[in-house]
Amino acid sequence: ILIAQCFEATRQRCCRLEQDGRRAREQLARVEAERAALEVKLKHARNQVEVEMKKRHRAEAELEKQERKLQLVFESLMREPWGSGVLSGEQRSVLSALAGWRLGAALAPGRRSSAVDESCQSLLSHSDISYDRTEDDVVRS
C-alpha cells in the first residue's frame, strides 16, 4: 500500500509538472510572438527614423543653399554703387543688422536648426539600438 501511495503521489506530481510545462510552453509561444511583433515594430521605427533623418539633412542642405544665395544678394546690394543710392541709410542699417544676426550665424559650419532640440539624439539614434541574439543562442542551446 505504501508503494502504491508513493507511485500515486509521484504520478500526481508528474501530472502537475506536465501541466506546468504545457503552460510554460504556451506562455513562451505567446512571448515569442510578442517579441517578433515588437522586432517588426522596431524595424519599422528604425526605418522611419532613417527616412526622417535623410529628409532633415536634405532640408538643412537646402536651407544652407538658400541662405548662401541670400547672403550673396545682400553683399551685392551693399557693395554695388547703385545700391547705396537706392537704399536709404536706415534700410542699409536694417540689412546690416539682419545680416549680422541671421546670416552670419546661419552660415557657421556644422550648425543645426535651432528649432530642433538634439539633446536626446543619442537616446533616439537608431544606430544605438541593437539587439544581441547571442543570449538567445545560449538559452536555446
C-alpha positions in Angstrom: 0.0 0.0 0.0 2.9 2.4 0.8 4.5 1.7 -2.5 1.1 2.3 -4.3 0.7 5.6 -2.4 4.2 6.7 -3.4 3.5 5.8 -7.0 0.2 7.7 -6.9 1.9 10.8 -5.3 4.7 10.6 -8.0 2.1 10.2 -10.8 0.2 13.3 -9.5 3.4 15.3 -9.2 4.3 14.3 -12.8 0.8 15.3 -14.0 1.2 18.7 -12.2 4.7 19.1 -13.7 3.4 18.2 -17.2 0.6 20.8 -16.9 3.2 23.4 -15.7 5.4 22.5 -18.6 2.5 22.9 -21.1 1.5 26.3 -19.6 5.2 27.4 -19.7 5.4 26.3 -23.4 2.2 28.2 -24.2 3.5 31.3 -22.4 6.8 31.0 -24.2 5.0 30.8 -27.6 2.9 33.9 -26.7 6.0 35.8 -25.5 8.0 34.8 -28.6 5.1 36.0 -30.9 5.0 39.3 -29.0 8.8 39.6 -29.3 8.6 39.0 -33.0 5.9 41.7 -33.3 8.0 44.1 -31.3 11.0 43.4 -33.5 8.9 44.3 -36.6 7.8 47.5 -34.9 11.4 48.3 -34.0 12.5 47.7 -37.6 9.8 50.0 -38.9 10.7 52.6 -36.3 14.4 52.4 -37.3 13.4 52.8 -41.0 11.2 55.8 -40.2 14.0 57.4 -38.2 16.4 56.9 -41.0 13.9 58.4 -43.5 13.2 61.4 -41.3 17.0 62.0 -40.8 17.5 61.9 -44.5 14.7 64.4 -45.0 16.1 66.6 -42.3 19.6 66.6 -43.9 18.2 67.4 -47.3 16.1 70.3 -45.8 19.2 71.6 -43.9 21.2 71.5 -47.1 18.5 73.4 -49.0 18.3 75.9 -46.1 22.1 76.5 -46.2 21.9 76.8 -50.0 19.1 79.4 -49.8 20.9 81.3 -47.0 24.1 81.5 -49.2 22.1 82.9 -52.0 20.5 85.4 -49.7 24.0 86.4 -48.4 25.2 86.9 -51.9 22.2 89.1 -52.7 22.8 91.1 -49.5 26.5 91.5 -50.2 25.7 92.6 -53.8 23.2 95.2 -52.5 25.7 96.6 -50.0 28.7 96.7 -52.4 27.1 98.0 -55.6 27.4 101.7 -56.1 23.8 101.9 -57.4 22.7 100.0 -54.2 23.8 102.8 -51.9 21.8 105.3 -54.0 18.7 103.2 -54.0 18.9 102.1 -50.3 18.4 104.7 -47.6 20.8 104.8 -44.6 18.0 103.3 -42.5 17.5 100.4 -44.9 21.2 99.7 -45.1 21.4 99.6 -41.3 18.5 97.3 -41.1 20.0 95.0 -43.7 23.3 95.1 -41.8 21.6 94.2 -38.6 19.7 91.3 -40.2 22.8 90.1 -41.9 24.8 90.1 -38.7 22.1 88.5 -36.7 20.7 85.8 -39.1 23.0 85.2 -42.0 26.3 85.4 -40.1 25.1 82.8 -37.6 23.3 80.7 -40.2 26.4 80.2 -42.3 28.5 78.9 -39.5 29.8 75.5 -40.5 28.3 72.5 -38.8 25.3 74.4 -37.3 22.0 72.8 -36.8 18.5 74.1 -36.9 17.7 75.9 -33.7 14.1 74.7 -33.9 15.2 71.1 -33.2 16.4 70.1 -29.7 19.1 67.4 -30.2 19.9 67.0 -26.5 18.4 63.5 -26.6 19.6 62.4 -30.0 21.8 59.7 -28.6 18.7 58.2 -26.9 16.8 58.2 -30.2 19.7 57.2 -32.6 18.7 54.1 -34.4 22.4 53.1 -34.5 22.5 53.0 -30.7 19.6 50.5 -30.6 20.8 47.0 -31.1 19.6 43.5 -30.2 22.2 40.9 -29.5 21.0 37.4 -30.4 23.9 35.6 -28.7 21.9 35.5 -25.5 19.1 33.7 -27.3 21.6 31.2 -28.8 22.9 30.4 -25.3 19.5 30.0 -23.8 18.2 27.8 -26.6 21.3 25.5 -26.7 
